[in-house]
Amino acid sequence: MAIFGFIFFSLALVGYSSTLRLCHVNPYLTWITGSLVQIMLLYGFAMIKLLRLGIWVVTSLGVILLLLRIILGYLGKVSIHYEGIHLFDIWMTFLGIVMAIVLFKSPLIHYDNFSHWATIVKFLTYTGHLPRATDTIISFSSYPPATALWLTQMVTFTGFSAGAMLVGQFILIWAASYAVFATLRDRTRGLNSMLLCLTIAISYVFNINIRLNNLLVDYVLAILTVAGVVGIFVYRRQPKMLAAHVALFCGTLLLVKNSAAFFVAILIIDYLVTMIQQRVHRHWFRQILTITGQFLGTLSVAILPFICWEIHVHLTFTTSKHEISATAYQNQLAHDGIRGFLKIGQAFLQQIFNWTSLSTQGFLVLNIGLISAWAIIKYGCHHPNPLVKLLGVLDLITGLYYGSLLGMYVLSMPYAEAITLDGFERYMSTVVILNLFIGMMVLVRVIDETLYEQNLADRSPRTFRSIWTKNGYQLATFLVMFFAIIMMYSEINGTTFTNHYNRHSLPVTLTNVARPWTKPNDTKILIVDPQKVEVTTYYAGYLANYYFFTNNASGQARFSKSVHTFRNKLSQYDYVVIPKYDHSFTRGIRRVYHQHIRTGFYRITRGRLIRIQYQQTLSYQ
């Protein structure tokens, strides 16, 4: 049934995409635009407490739109111009399928999957509504639900699993990545298109801290912002389409994560600059009124969904982790004091100027690359170009993001985490990836403008300055294509290796002794974990909460040698799960219950532990 559900889900996406093409949305933006339209529709249904109905309505509407498109096309009422298949289409399709297959077989390992991102999808899937104050299993209740709604839609039809969620998020990422090809002037030029393919592959190098086999949204923020920038460029001479695009992408970004406000600001500023540049020749006062009215109207529509979310959070929850709150920021600053601020700032500067830092390396590579390209094109090809100006803008974005990240560490993160710059590389990867895409898209446009033949209609294998430039172009195209394929396969192989490396990790071994529960419950479960760090960081507890759908699970790595203390400890729980052999726990069970236990899932009774067979686990949901 999973395959039929996936086909149904895919047909709905095709339906939205083809309908948007009829509405004159750029063909390379229709996939991501169609996905975001569905997310916003699902959000509307979720806010009025009709999520399950909304999933079926939104998905069925997509299928209906596809059927209508086919019928009207057969009758000759509508037609869509297709540009044909290009080299990058083959690259995207083949490697995208291979990556999706690998992700479908991948487990979830990262801590944040279980503390929120996978847990919220499971919650939405099996409860059919947004978290309420009584649903304490969701700790980060202020986190917006955009990606969770998208993944919930998919797993509703394919079945809930780690692989299905990862593939669902990859579809969103891949659809946004496809938008970059809308910036190409000539899509028949293999060199330019392969440079963008190489950019997609290289971007995963800077995403290596979380990779694609996690549900964290740092890469999603970057690639959605990239697609938003692409749309602003493509629709720059279509005011209505431009406004709708900006409102949709900004609104969705704000519903992906609270920290997306920085990236929304980038889109909003780009939007305002584009409107000013594209102004018509009329009286200056009328120009100001027109631009101001359109800008404020678009901005109002964009932030309305997030305002509704903030109202929902404050009406539903008294407190929430990482929520946007001036009071919380004041308390945090008062607690740490100026000394704590200085220590965090010092650690922050040391990390920035640490040449082994991946984000710093990305910053340097981008600067060196764009400056070198500017010099070669200007002095070698005698073609003035804006690459240095662009680099100034990108460096400004990086500097501002450094400032906002430091503010987050100081104002909203506990001192123990802030002083270690917890998640620094993961957070910085977002802006590095964003700048990489913007820099390469502009560079590709500049390269196209330096080609010998500028009339696209006249370009052919014969339109080169000389046989040497033709041979050089062909060699460069082959090399870039080779590295684009190799780099993407490197990410695929890296994910495969990570899956193999984690085959003995706690989330994987847990699946060998018990099946996941799918009904919310208050059952008290103890998970035995020999790794003390997984217990002290609450990793084991969050995993058990996610797996058994309860907020009363906890982990323990060390057990008392006292028979009385050991028995009292176990008596506080209803079940105990031992994914990995733990010598101290096995010895304690032998002394207290006179049973020999190594691994498994057990119900705790007064006199003994009763093993629950793997096949029977579902009956305890």
DOGU-481008 format. One record per residue (C-alpha): x, y, z; residue number from 1. Coordinates in nm, 4 decimals. Each point is the difference from the previous one (the first is absolute). Layout:
N
       px       py       pz   n
        X        Y        Z NUM
...
This chain:
621
       px       py       pz   n
   0.0000   0.0000   0.0000   1
   0.2924   0.2344   0.0632   2
   0.0884   0.0118  -0.3692   3
  -0.3568   0.0873  -0.0986   4
  -0.0109   0.2686   0.2670   5
   0.3231   0.1491  -0.1300   6
  -0.1389  -0.0005  -0.3542   7
  -0.3136   0.1787   0.1230   8
   0.2134   0.2584   0.1818   9
   0.2235   0.0457  -0.3074  10
  -0.2947   0.0414  -0.2364  11
  -0.1330   0.2749   0.2250  12
   0.3339   0.1819  -0.0214  13
  -0.0009  -0.0376  -0.3786  14
  -0.3552   0.1358  -0.0048  15
   0.0930   0.3138   0.1908  16
   0.3136   0.0460  -0.2099  17
  -0.1789  -0.0297  -0.3340  18
  -0.2788   0.2325   0.1162  19
   0.2515   0.2619   0.1072  20
   0.1620  -0.0197  -0.3432  21
  -0.3371   0.0908  -0.1485  22
   0.0028   0.2975   0.2386  23
   0.3310   0.1111  -0.1571  24
   0.2206  -0.1050   0.2895  25
   0.3549  -0.0649  -0.1231  26
   0.0368  -0.3716  -0.0889  27
   0.3053  -0.0405   0.2230  28
  -0.1813   0.1561   0.2939  29
  -0.3272  -0.1905  -0.0309  30
   0.1161  -0.3008   0.2046  31
   0.1066   0.1938   0.3064  32
  -0.2836   0.2504  -0.0373  33
  -0.2511  -0.2848  -0.0187  34
   0.1507  -0.1535   0.3132  35
  -0.0216   0.3273   0.1925  36
  -0.3589   0.0562  -0.1117  37
  -0.0899  -0.3380   0.1465  38
   0.1820   0.0823   0.3243  39
  -0.1927   0.3249   0.0390  40
  -0.3306  -0.1741  -0.0697  41
   0.0842  -0.2676   0.2564  42
   0.0934   0.2711   0.2477  43
  -0.3404   0.1598  -0.0445  44
  -0.1767  -0.3297   0.0660  45
   0.2227  -0.0696   0.3013  46
  -0.0789   0.3372   0.1549  47
  -0.3745  -0.0698  -0.0194  48
   0.0580  -0.3493   0.1480  49
  -0.0797  -0.1943  -0.3170  50
   0.3454  -0.1309  -0.0884  51
  -0.0986  -0.3556  -0.0941  52
  -0.2810   0.1219  -0.2214  53
   0.2320   0.2631  -0.1424  54
   0.2633  -0.2561  -0.0990  55
  -0.2526  -0.1935  -0.2044  56
  -0.1578   0.3135  -0.1474  57
   0.3322   0.1607  -0.0993  58
   0.1450  -0.3195  -0.1476  59
  -0.3199  -0.0988  -0.1783  60
  -0.0260   0.3516  -0.1442  61
   0.3431  -0.0448  -0.1559  62
  -0.1035  -0.3269  -0.1624  63
  -0.3233   0.1572  -0.1258  64
   0.1943   0.2917  -0.1481  65
   0.2240  -0.2475  -0.1816  66
  -0.2972  -0.1900  -0.1415  67
  -0.1617   0.3242  -0.1158  68
   0.3277   0.1036  -0.1615  69
   0.0199  -0.3300  -0.1881  70
  -0.3630   0.0167  -0.1130  71
   0.0226   0.3633  -0.1125  72
   0.3282  -0.0736  -0.1752  73
  -0.1573  -0.2962  -0.1815  74
  -0.2895   0.2218  -0.1092  75
   0.2442   0.2654  -0.1194  76
  -0.1239   0.2628   0.2439  77
   0.3371   0.0591   0.1664  78
   0.3600  -0.0663  -0.0932  79
   0.3351   0.0329   0.1759  80
   0.3243   0.0713  -0.1801  81
   0.2737  -0.2403   0.1042  82
   0.3617   0.0969  -0.0605  83
   0.1182  -0.3580  -0.0279  84
   0.2543  -0.1871   0.2072  85
   0.3328   0.1600   0.0789  86
   0.3203  -0.1362   0.1481  87
  -0.0860   0.1265   0.3475  88
  -0.3411  -0.1713  -0.0140  89
   0.1739  -0.3356  -0.0426  90
   0.2431   0.0816   0.2820  91
  -0.2800   0.1050   0.2357  92
  -0.2252  -0.2954  -0.0825  93
   0.2538  -0.2812   0.0166  94
   0.1969   0.1150   0.3043  95
  -0.3163   0.1152   0.1743  96
  -0.1511  -0.3490  -0.0270  97
   0.3216  -0.1619   0.1259  98
   0.0155   0.2410   0.2955  99
  -0.3663  -0.0614   0.0834 100
   0.0536  -0.3777   0.0037 101
   0.2903   0.0388   0.2426 102
  -0.1994   0.2335   0.2233 103
  -0.2959  -0.2380   0.0063 104
   0.2285  -0.2616   0.1578 105
   0.1500   0.2462   0.2497 106
  -0.0743   0.0126   0.3738 107
  -0.0373   0.3169   0.2023 108
   0.2990   0.0541   0.2298 109
   0.0457   0.3688   0.0817 110
  -0.1133   0.1211   0.3424 111
  -0.2324   0.2730  -0.1335 112
  -0.2004  -0.2509  -0.2020 113
  -0.1341  -0.1445   0.3231 114
  -0.0146   0.3195   0.2031 115
  -0.2316   0.1547  -0.2593 116
   0.0140  -0.0453  -0.3778 117
  -0.0998  -0.3666  -0.0283 118
  -0.2126   0.0077   0.3141 119
  -0.2226   0.2804  -0.1286 120
  -0.0590  -0.1864  -0.3276 121
  -0.0962  -0.3137   0.1915 122
  -0.2268   0.2052   0.2235 123
  -0.1795   0.1671  -0.2914 124
  -0.0309  -0.3299  -0.1854 125
  -0.1595  -0.1998   0.2809 126
  -0.1985   0.2722   0.1795 127
  -0.1117   0.2087  -0.2966 128
   0.0360   0.3357   0.1754 129
   0.2562   0.2558   0.1108 130
   0.1479  -0.0416   0.3512 131
  -0.2066   0.1237   0.2917 132
   0.1073   0.0993   0.3488 133
  -0.0685  -0.3531   0.1242 134
   0.2203  -0.1571  -0.2693 135
   0.3225   0.0238   0.1986 136
   0.1851  -0.2374  -0.2324 137
   0.0601   0.3048  -0.2227 138
   0.2570   0.2112   0.1847 139
   0.0683   0.2599  -0.2692 140
  -0.3630   0.0966  -0.0427 141
   0.0863   0.3440  -0.1419 142
   0.1769  -0.1493  -0.3028 143
  -0.2117   0.0670  -0.3129 144
  -0.1317  -0.3121  -0.1782 145
   0.0653   0.0564  -0.3737 146
   0.2332  -0.2910  -0.0767 147
  -0.1815  -0.2220   0.2505 148
  -0.3273   0.0559  -0.1867 149
   0.1646  -0.0907  -0.3309 150
   0.1491  -0.3187   0.1430 151
  -0.3268  -0.0878   0.1726 152
  -0.1771   0.0270  -0.3336 153
   0.2451  -0.2426  -0.1570 154
   0.0131  -0.2619   0.2766 155
  -0.3795   0.0025   0.0194 156
   0.0018  -0.1745  -0.3383 157
   0.3323  -0.1866   0.0086 158
  -0.0044  -0.1158   0.3607 159
   0.1931   0.1504   0.2882 160
   0.3715  -0.0842  -0.0021 161
   0.3355   0.1726   0.0270 162
   0.0725  -0.0691  -0.3667 163
  -0.3302   0.1460  -0.1178 164
   0.0580   0.3206   0.1962 165
   0.3531   0.0372  -0.1360 166
  -0.1176  -0.0516  -0.3578 167
  -0.2791   0.2518   0.0554 168
   0.2435   0.2657   0.1150 169
   0.2364  -0.0847  -0.2852 170
  -0.2824   0.0561  -0.2504 171
  -0.0453   0.3487   0.1445 172
   0.3753   0.0683  -0.0178 173
   0.0364  -0.1410  -0.3516 174
  -0.2984   0.1987  -0.1278 175
   0.1521   0.3220   0.1373 176
   0.3393  -0.0926  -0.1466 177
  -0.1561  -0.0412  -0.3444 178
  -0.1033   0.3669   0.0107 179
   0.3598   0.1182  -0.0467 180
  -0.0094  -0.1020  -0.3666 181
  -0.2580   0.2739  -0.0630 182
   0.2878   0.2496   0.0120 183
   0.1729  -0.1472  -0.3062 184
  -0.0099   0.2163  -0.3129 185
   0.0718  -0.2954  -0.2274 186
  -0.0884  -0.3418   0.1401 187
   0.1615  -0.1807  -0.2916 188
   0.3476   0.1047   0.1196 189
   0.1320  -0.3028   0.1871 190
   0.2758   0.1908   0.1813 191
  -0.2348   0.2465   0.1683 192
  -0.2602  -0.2576   0.1001 193
   0.2631  -0.2379   0.1340 194
   0.1522   0.2801   0.2070 195
  -0.3348   0.0325   0.1756 196
  -0.0180  -0.3778   0.0442 197
   0.3481   0.0128   0.1510 198
  -0.1190   0.2770   0.2330 199
  -0.2844  -0.2193   0.1235 200
   0.2443  -0.2827   0.0673 201
   0.2566   0.2246   0.1712 202
  -0.2679   0.1484   0.2248 203
  -0.0294  -0.3380   0.1730 204
   0.3643   0.0260   0.1021 205
  -0.0944   0.2943   0.2232 206
  -0.3056  -0.1928   0.1200 207
   0.2158  -0.2907   0.1165 208
  -0.0699   0.0641   0.3694 209
  -0.3571  -0.1260  -0.0416 210
  -0.0112  -0.1425  -0.3548 211
  -0.3232  -0.0778  -0.1788 212
  -0.0829  -0.2968   0.2251 213
  -0.1368   0.2317   0.2693 214
  -0.3197   0.2013   0.0277 215
   0.1695   0.3165   0.1238 216
  -0.0998   0.3021  -0.2065 217
   0.3276   0.1948  -0.0296 218
   0.0539  -0.1015  -0.3629 219
  -0.3716   0.0443  -0.0725 220
   0.0221   0.3640   0.1115 221
   0.2931   0.0619  -0.2342 222
  -0.1422  -0.1680  -0.3089 223
  -0.3461   0.1553   0.0395 224
   0.1649   0.3421   0.0268 225
   0.1983  -0.0786  -0.3158 226
  -0.3209  -0.0908  -0.1836 227
  -0.1565   0.3210   0.1320 228
   0.2886   0.2073  -0.1372 229
  -0.0280  -0.1797  -0.3345 230
  -0.3701   0.0821  -0.0213 231
   0.0598   0.3682   0.0737 232
   0.2476   0.0090  -0.2890 233
  -0.2229  -0.1941  -0.2390 234
  -0.3185   0.2005   0.0762 235
   0.1701   0.3398   0.0217 236
  -0.2081   0.1335  -0.2895 237
  -0.3271  -0.1638   0.1138 238
  -0.1175   0.2026   0.3036 239
  -0.2986  -0.2172   0.0927 240
   0.1871  -0.3272  -0.0371 241
   0.2939   0.1490   0.1891 242
  -0.2178   0.1068   0.2930 243
  -0.1726  -0.3398   0.0200 244
   0.3352  -0.1792  -0.0126 245
   0.1560   0.2094   0.2764 246
  -0.3066  -0.0318   0.2235 247
  -0.0100  -0.3782  -0.0417 248
   0.3698  -0.0633   0.0570 249
   0.0370   0.2448   0.2885 250
  -0.3145  -0.1304   0.1648 251
   0.1179  -0.3588  -0.0277 252
   0.3522   0.0769   0.1212 253
  -0.1400   0.1582   0.3154 254
  -0.1954  -0.3205   0.0591 255
   0.3099  -0.2186  -0.0409 256
   0.1912   0.1371   0.2999 257
  -0.0016   0.3114   0.2173 258
   0.3560   0.0860  -0.1042 259
  -0.1146   0.0245  -0.3633 260
  -0.0714   0.3701   0.0600 261
   0.3583   0.0759  -0.1084 262
  -0.0501  -0.1703  -0.3361 263
  -0.3409   0.1565  -0.0457 264
   0.1672   0.3374   0.0473 265
   0.2362  -0.0851  -0.2873 266
  -0.2938  -0.0767  -0.2295 267
  -0.1905   0.3096   0.1080 268
   0.2976   0.2296  -0.0614 269
   0.0675  -0.1663  -0.3368 270
  -0.3681   0.0464  -0.0844 271
   0.0074   0.3700   0.0888 272
   0.3196   0.0616  -0.1974 273
  -0.1456  -0.1847  -0.3000 274
  -0.3176   0.2099   0.0065 275
   0.2047   0.3205   0.0107 276
   0.2185  -0.1135  -0.2896 277
  -0.3016  -0.0994  -0.2102 278
  -0.1973   0.3179   0.0647 279
  -0.1839   0.1473  -0.2969 280
   0.0623   0.3535  -0.1196 281
  -0.2642   0.2036   0.1766 282
  -0.0170   0.2765   0.2571 283
   0.2296  -0.0704   0.2982 284
  -0.2815   0.0404   0.2537 285
  -0.2192  -0.2539  -0.1759 286
   0.2983  -0.2354  -0.0209 287
   0.0534   0.0234   0.3751 288
  -0.3673  -0.0635   0.0720 289
  -0.0154  -0.2967  -0.2377 290
   0.3165  -0.1656   0.1302 291
  -0.0900   0.0651   0.3651 292
  -0.3524  -0.1342  -0.0410 293
   0.1107  -0.3144  -0.1821 294
   0.2847  -0.0615   0.2445 295
  -0.2104   0.0419   0.3138 296
  -0.2832  -0.2061  -0.1448 297
   0.2315  -0.2867  -0.0899 298
   0.1729   0.0195   0.3379 299
  -0.3339  -0.0074   0.1834 300
  -0.1133  -0.3103  -0.1852 301
   0.3382  -0.1665   0.0579 302
   0.0088   0.0458   0.3778 303
  -0.3696  -0.0680   0.0637 304
   0.0385  -0.3821   0.0312 305
   0.2852   0.0450   0.2498 306
  -0.1983   0.2534   0.2031 307
  -0.2839  -0.2524   0.0168 308
   0.2512  -0.2615   0.1185 309
   0.1378   0.2276   0.2720 310
  -0.3519   0.0748   0.1206 311
  -0.0749  -0.3733   0.0024 312
   0.3154  -0.0736   0.2035 313
  -0.0679   0.2688   0.2606 314
  -0.3635  -0.0993   0.0371 315
   0.0790  -0.3714   0.0249 316
   0.3224  -0.0180   0.2035 317
   0.1190   0.1906   0.3034 318
   0.3685  -0.0585  -0.0751 319
   0.1885  -0.1626  -0.2840 320
   0.3649  -0.0756  -0.0716 321
   0.1722   0.2420  -0.2377 322
  -0.3091   0.2140  -0.0437 323
   0.0342   0.3626  -0.1092 324
  -0.0396   0.1957   0.3228 325
   0.1540   0.3279   0.1156 326
  -0.0477  -0.1063   0.3628 327
   0.1898  -0.3240  -0.0610 328
   0.2852   0.1945  -0.1593 329
   0.0166   0.2440   0.2931 330
   0.0064  -0.2836   0.2514 331
   0.2729  -0.1784  -0.1940 332
   0.2174   0.3113  -0.0176 333
  -0.0535   0.0753   0.3693 334
   0.0883  -0.3598   0.0925 335
   0.3282  -0.0168  -0.1936 336
   0.1089   0.3587   0.0565 337
   0.2612   0.1977  -0.1903 338
   0.2737  -0.2480   0.0937 339
  -0.1883  -0.2850  -0.1639 340
  -0.0592   0.2183  -0.3054 341
   0.3727   0.0714  -0.0337 342
   0.0946  -0.3663   0.0366 343
  -0.2484  -0.1038  -0.2677 344
   0.1209   0.2801  -0.2266 345
   0.3618  -0.1049   0.0421 346
  -0.0822  -0.3621  -0.0822 347
  -0.2013   0.1210  -0.2998 348
   0.2892   0.2009  -0.1432 349
   0.2401  -0.2889   0.0507 350
  -0.2334  -0.2258  -0.1964 351
  -0.0338   0.2500  -0.2838 352
   0.3767   0.0322  -0.0395 353
   0.0571  -0.3727   0.0346 354
   0.1266  -0.0987  -0.3452 355
  -0.1101  -0.3616   0.0551 356
  -0.3609   0.1170   0.0330 357
  -0.2013  -0.1195  -0.3009 358
  -0.2067   0.3188  -0.0127 359
   0.3148   0.2150   0.0058 360
   0.1478  -0.2122  -0.2788 361
  -0.3190   0.0480  -0.2000 362
   0.0186   0.3760   0.0533 363
   0.3614   0.0098  -0.1209 364
  -0.0630  -0.2269  -0.2996 365
  -0.2920   0.2139  -0.1142 366
   0.2003   0.3211   0.0334 367
   0.3071  -0.1372  -0.1773 368
  -0.2120  -0.1623  -0.2705 369
  -0.2068   0.3089  -0.0849 370
   0.2989   0.2356   0.0093 371
   0.1936  -0.2343  -0.2293 372
  -0.2959  -0.0317  -0.2375 373
  -0.0430   0.3790  -0.0039 374
   0.3655   0.0546  -0.0879 375
   0.0093  -0.2681  -0.2706 376
  -0.3201   0.1174  -0.1670 377
   0.0870   0.3699   0.0210 378
   0.3645  -0.0108  -0.1002 379
   0.0200  -0.3305  -0.1866 380
  -0.3303   0.0223  -0.1888 381
  -0.0208   0.3832   0.0092 382
  -0.3545  -0.0142   0.1318 383
  -0.1035   0.2258   0.2939 384
  -0.2055  -0.1901   0.2568 385
  -0.1716   0.0560   0.3376 386
   0.1614  -0.2909   0.1874 387
   0.1953   0.2197   0.2442 388
  -0.3126   0.2011   0.0849 389
  -0.1892  -0.3248   0.0461 390
   0.2740  -0.1283   0.2300 391
  -0.0373   0.3123   0.2128 392
  -0.3707  -0.0706   0.0417 393
   0.0620  -0.3654   0.0857 394
   0.2663   0.0898   0.2564 395
  -0.2406   0.2520   0.1528 396
  -0.2609  -0.2764   0.0306 397
   0.2576  -0.2221   0.1685 398
   0.1002   0.2755   0.2423 399
  -0.3599   0.0746   0.0937 400
  -0.0688  -0.3693   0.0485 401
   0.3026  -0.0268   0.2290 402
  -0.1550   0.2781   0.2066 403
  -0.3428  -0.1613   0.0150 404
   0.1535  -0.3352   0.0925 405
   0.2005   0.1574   0.2816 406
  -0.3179   0.1646   0.1232 407
  -0.1735  -0.3370   0.0073 408
   0.2796  -0.1546   0.2053 409
  -0.0022   0.2884   0.2478 410
  -0.3726   0.0616   0.0323 411
  -0.1882  -0.3244  -0.0582 412
   0.2323  -0.2942   0.0597 413
   0.0953  -0.1389   0.3439 414
   0.3502   0.1043   0.1004 415
   0.1284  -0.3592   0.0167 416
  -0.0914  -0.0470  -0.3679 417
   0.0880   0.3528  -0.1117 418
   0.3550  -0.0056   0.1375 419
   0.0734  -0.3109  -0.2094 420
  -0.1667   0.1623  -0.3061 421
  -0.2316  -0.2963  -0.0310 422
  -0.1053  -0.0506  -0.3631 423
   0.2200   0.2827  -0.1352 424
   0.1067  -0.1790  -0.3186 425
  -0.3537  -0.1205  -0.0636 426
  -0.1436   0.3495   0.0299 427
   0.2761   0.1611  -0.2069 428
  -0.0353  -0.2600  -0.2747 429
  -0.3342   0.1579  -0.0906 430
   0.1429   0.3386  -0.0967 431
   0.3097  -0.1551  -0.1620 432
  -0.2240  -0.2140  -0.2226 433
  -0.2219   0.2988  -0.0814 434
   0.2981   0.2149  -0.1012 435
   0.1490  -0.2863  -0.2012 436
  -0.3140  -0.0331  -0.2115 437
  -0.0442   0.3738  -0.0528 438
   0.3654   0.0436  -0.0932 439
  -0.0014  -0.2885  -0.2466 440
  -0.3294   0.1023  -0.1634 441
   0.1341   0.3484  -0.0694 442
   0.3350  -0.1415  -0.1145 443
  -0.1752  -0.2285  -0.2492 444
  -0.1925   0.2978  -0.1388 445
   0.3254   0.1929  -0.0372 446
   0.1678  -0.2957  -0.1721 447
  -0.2883  -0.0190  -0.2456 448
   0.0386   0.3715  -0.0771 449
   0.3690  -0.0523  -0.0846 450
  -0.0693  -0.2676  -0.2614 451
   0.0864   0.0958  -0.3563 452
  -0.3537  -0.0265  -0.1403 453
  -0.2568   0.2010   0.2017 454
  -0.2984  -0.0679  -0.2247 455
  -0.1452  -0.3164   0.1539 456
  -0.1816  -0.0920  -0.3209 457
   0.3266  -0.0021  -0.1960 458
   0.2003  -0.2131   0.2435 459
   0.1156  -0.3324  -0.1391 460
   0.3115  -0.2238   0.0084 461
   0.1432   0.2294  -0.2678 462
  -0.0393   0.3306   0.1853 463
   0.3324   0.0086   0.1844 464
   0.2770   0.2539  -0.0412 465
   0.2446  -0.2735  -0.0998 466
   0.0553  -0.3744   0.0109 467
   0.2066   0.0530   0.3160 468
  -0.2814   0.1697   0.1891 469
  -0.2381  -0.2731  -0.1166 470
   0.2310  -0.2771   0.1240 471
   0.0554   0.1863   0.3265 472
  -0.3747   0.0411   0.0522 473
  -0.0663  -0.3676  -0.0660 474
   0.2797  -0.1098   0.2342 475
  -0.1211   0.2351   0.2739 476
  -0.3563  -0.1316  -0.0396 477
   0.1166  -0.3584   0.0296 478
   0.2104   0.0718   0.3093 479
  -0.2770   0.1915   0.1756 480
  -0.2520  -0.2735  -0.0805 481
   0.2424  -0.2634   0.1282 482
   0.0522   0.1809   0.3301 483
  -0.3721   0.0732   0.0356 484
  -0.0750  -0.3723  -0.0244 485
   0.2924  -0.0974   0.2245 486
  -0.0906   0.2547   0.2675 487
  -0.3622  -0.1109   0.0064 488
   0.1022  -0.3641   0.0193 489
   0.2283   0.0998   0.2851 490
  -0.3048   0.1220   0.1930 491
  -0.1888  -0.3190  -0.0875 492
   0.2901  -0.2201   0.1086 493
   0.0531   0.2128   0.3091 494
  -0.3613  -0.0519   0.1030 495
   0.0306  -0.3730  -0.0662 496
   0.3166  -0.0149   0.2106 497
  -0.1700   0.1927   0.2804 498
  -0.2886  -0.2456  -0.0032 499
   0.2432  -0.2915   0.0192 500
   0.2025   0.1680   0.2742 501
  -0.3151   0.0569   0.2077 502
  -0.1314  -0.3555  -0.0326 503
   0.0802  -0.0603   0.3700 504
  -0.1271   0.3365   0.1216 505
  -0.2776   0.0219   0.2585 506
  -0.2825   0.0946  -0.2438 507
   0.0848  -0.2977  -0.2245 508
   0.0438  -0.2567   0.2768 509
  -0.3267   0.1163   0.1541 510
  -0.1850  -0.1133  -0.3131 511
   0.1379  -0.3524   0.0543 512
  -0.1726  -0.0487   0.3357 513
  -0.3289   0.1910  -0.0278 514
  -0.2379   0.1444  -0.2517 515
  -0.0907   0.3697   0.0181 516
  -0.3226   0.1023   0.1698 517
  -0.2442   0.2182  -0.1885 518
  -0.2525   0.1038   0.2658 519
   0.0818   0.2853   0.2392 520
   0.0308  -0.1324   0.3550 521
   0.1367   0.0732   0.3470 522
   0.1796  -0.3311   0.0422 523
   0.3172   0.0199   0.2087 524
   0.2865  -0.1600  -0.1896 525
   0.3648  -0.0400   0.0988 526
   0.2564  -0.0392  -0.2760 527
   0.3293  -0.1578   0.1068 528
   0.2930   0.1593  -0.1789 529
   0.3642  -0.0868   0.0794 530
   0.1106   0.3311  -0.1553 531
  -0.0105   0.2478   0.2876 532
   0.0224   0.3047  -0.2292 533
  -0.3193  -0.1045  -0.1810 534
  -0.1789   0.0030   0.3349 535
   0.1412   0.3242   0.1412 536
  -0.0825   0.1861  -0.3219 537
  -0.3564  -0.1435   0.0069 538
   0.0587  -0.1640  -0.3375 539
  -0.1221  -0.3382   0.1248 540
  -0.3058   0.1554   0.1625 541
  -0.1026   0.1977  -0.3067 542
   0.0484  -0.3088  -0.2158 543
  -0.2168  -0.2120   0.2272 544
  -0.2671   0.2703   0.0121 545
  -0.0077   0.0137  -0.3794 546
   0.0082  -0.3763  -0.0484 547
  -0.2613  -0.0907   0.2615 548
  -0.2032   0.3219  -0.0411 549
   0.0118   0.0913   0.3681 550
   0.1396   0.2880   0.2012 551
   0.0849  -0.2234   0.2962 552
   0.3033  -0.1780  -0.1403 553
   0.3491   0.0477   0.1347 554
   0.3428  -0.1546  -0.0398 555
   0.2491  -0.1330   0.2521 556
   0.3575  -0.1182  -0.0441 557
   0.1112  -0.0905   0.3536 558
  -0.1918  -0.2069   0.2545 559
   0.0419  -0.0385   0.3739 560
   0.1487  -0.3213   0.1385 561
  -0.2505   0.0137   0.2847 562
  -0.2824  -0.2488  -0.0518 563
  -0.2518   0.2271   0.1739 564
   0.0974   0.3091  -0.1997 565
   0.0054  -0.1942  -0.3281 566
  -0.3484  -0.1444   0.0631 567
  -0.1435   0.3373   0.1007 568
   0.1426   0.1595  -0.3112 569
  -0.1617  -0.2526  -0.2322 570
  -0.3302   0.0124   0.1865 571
  -0.0422   0.3616  -0.1127 572
  -0.0464  -0.1177  -0.3598 573
  -0.2492  -0.2130  -0.1908 574
   0.2451  -0.1306  -0.2589 575
   0.3733  -0.0279  -0.0469 576
   0.1718  -0.0258  -0.3375 577
   0.3588  -0.1214  -0.0399 578
   0.1137   0.0602  -0.3609 579
   0.3660  -0.0713   0.0821 580
   0.1553  -0.2398   0.2465 581
   0.0882   0.1725   0.3265 582
   0.2022  -0.2068   0.2463 583
  -0.0987   0.1947   0.3143 584
  -0.3718  -0.0185  -0.0818 585
   0.0161  -0.3724  -0.0818 586
   0.1788  -0.0646   0.3272 587
  -0.2566   0.2037   0.1949 588
  -0.2907  -0.1914  -0.1581 589
   0.1672  -0.3287   0.0920 590
   0.0311   0.1062   0.3647 591
  -0.3469   0.1527   0.0336 592
  -0.2221  -0.2159  -0.2233 593
   0.2258  -0.3044  -0.0486 594
  -0.0412   0.0323  -0.3774 595
   0.2687   0.0061  -0.2686 596
  -0.0719   0.2875  -0.2357 597
   0.2240   0.1521  -0.2664 598
  -0.2217   0.2005  -0.2400 599
  -0.3708   0.0292  -0.0681 600
  -0.3219   0.1774   0.0946 601
  -0.1590  -0.0913   0.3343 602
  -0.3045   0.0811   0.2078 603
   0.0932   0.0645   0.3615 604
  -0.1972  -0.1888   0.2663 605
   0.0570  -0.0348   0.3707 606
   0.1638  -0.3404  -0.0178 607
   0.1594  -0.0169  -0.3458 608
   0.0460   0.1518  -0.3424 609
  -0.2289  -0.1348  -0.2710 610
   0.1544   0.0020  -0.3450 611
  -0.2119   0.1444  -0.2778 612
   0.0679  -0.1665  -0.3305 613
   0.0790   0.2286  -0.2916 614
  -0.3067  -0.1200  -0.1905 615
  -0.2221   0.0721   0.3014 616
   0.1132   0.3568   0.0528 617
  -0.2846   0.1472  -0.2041 618
  -0.2542  -0.1265   0.2530 619
   0.1509   0.2340   0.2598 620
  -0.0609   0.3139  -0.1967 621
